[in-house]
């Protein structure tokens, strides 16, 4: 984990926490590769929020494009979903 006193440090920590929650949720799931938004929407859990505006992970699916698929694993998913949020 990165520790910093930078003004954006808290936002970066929130994003890392989001990624870890997704990775933990999917660690024992056999859903990868995820080929499209429909499969992704079905696979995502409720209740994992992204710090940018408290969006649920499922709400971030709309920001993905066809080029983001297939999603290979939980790490790939976390990176692609978290890139949809701006740091404020």
C-alpha positions as CSV (number, residue, x, y, z in Angstrom):
1,X,0.0,0.0,0.0
2,X,1.2,3.5,-0.9
3,X,1.4,6.0,1.9
4,X,1.6,9.7,1.2
5,X,0.8,13.1,2.6
6,X,-0.2,14.3,-0.9
7,X,-3.6,16.0,-1.0
8,X,-4.8,13.2,-3.3
9,X,-3.6,10.5,-1.0
10,X,-7.0,9.8,0.5
11,X,-8.6,9.5,-2.9
12,X,-5.9,7.1,-4.1
13,X,-6.3,5.0,-0.9
14,X,-10.1,4.8,-1.6
15,X,-9.4,3.6,-5.2
16,X,-7.0,0.9,-3.9
17,X,-9.6,-0.2,-1.3
18,X,-12.2,-0.5,-4.1
19,X,-9.8,-2.7,-6.1
20,X,-9.1,-4.9,-3.1
21,X,-12.8,-5.4,-2.4
22,X,-13.4,-6.5,-6.0
23,X,-10.4,-8.8,-6.0
24,X,-11.6,-10.4,-2.7
25,X,-15.1,-10.9,-4.0
26,X,-13.9,-12.6,-7.2
27,X,-11.1,-14.6,-5.8
28,X,-13.1,-17.9,-5.7
29,X,-15.5,-17.1,-8.6
30,X,-15.2,-18.9,-11.9
31,X,-16.6,-16.1,-14.1
32,X,-13.6,-15.1,-16.2
33,X,-13.1,-14.2,-19.0
34,X,-16.0,-11.8,-19.0
35,X,-16.9,-11.2,-22.6
36,X,-19.3,-8.2,-22.5
37,X,-21.3,-5.7,-20.4
38,X,-24.2,-8.1,-19.9
39,X,-22.0,-10.8,-18.4
40,X,-20.2,-8.2,-16.3
41,X,-23.4,-6.8,-15.0
42,X,-24.5,-10.2,-13.9
43,X,-21.2,-11.0,-12.2
44,X,-20.8,-7.8,-10.2
45,X,-21.9,-7.8,-6.6
46,X,-24.2,-5.2,-5.0
47,X,-22.7,-3.0,-2.3
48,X,-19.1,-2.5,-3.5
49,X,-18.9,1.3,-4.0
50,X,-16.4,3.3,-5.8
51,X,-15.3,6.4,-4.0
52,X,-16.1,8.8,-6.9
53,X,-19.6,9.9,-6.1
54,X,-20.2,6.6,-4.2
55,X,-21.1,4.8,-7.4
56,X,-21.8,1.1,-7.1
57,X,-19.4,-1.1,-9.1
58,X,-22.3,-2.1,-11.3
59,X,-23.0,1.5,-12.3
60,X,-19.5,1.8,-13.6
61,X,-20.2,-0.8,-16.3
62,X,-21.7,1.9,-18.5
63,X,-18.4,3.7,-18.8
64,X,-16.7,0.6,-20.3
65,X,-16.4,0.2,-24.1
66,X,-16.2,-2.9,-26.3
67,X,-12.4,-2.5,-26.3
68,X,-12.4,-3.2,-22.6
69,X,-13.5,-6.8,-23.2
70,X,-12.7,-9.5,-22.6
71,X,-11.9,-9.0,-18.9
72,X,-9.3,-11.6,-18.0
73,X,-9.4,-11.6,-14.2
74,X,-10.3,-9.7,-11.0
75,X,-7.2,-7.4,-11.3
76,X,-8.1,-6.5,-14.9
77,X,-11.7,-5.8,-13.8
78,X,-10.6,-3.6,-10.9
79,X,-8.3,-1.6,-13.2
80,X,-10.9,-1.1,-15.9
81,X,-13.7,-0.1,-13.5
82,X,-11.5,2.3,-11.5
83,X,-10.3,4.1,-14.5
84,X,-13.8,5.4,-14.9
85,X,-13.5,7.7,-11.9
86,X,-11.8,11.0,-11.7
87,X,-9.8,11.9,-8.6
88,X,-11.1,15.0,-6.9
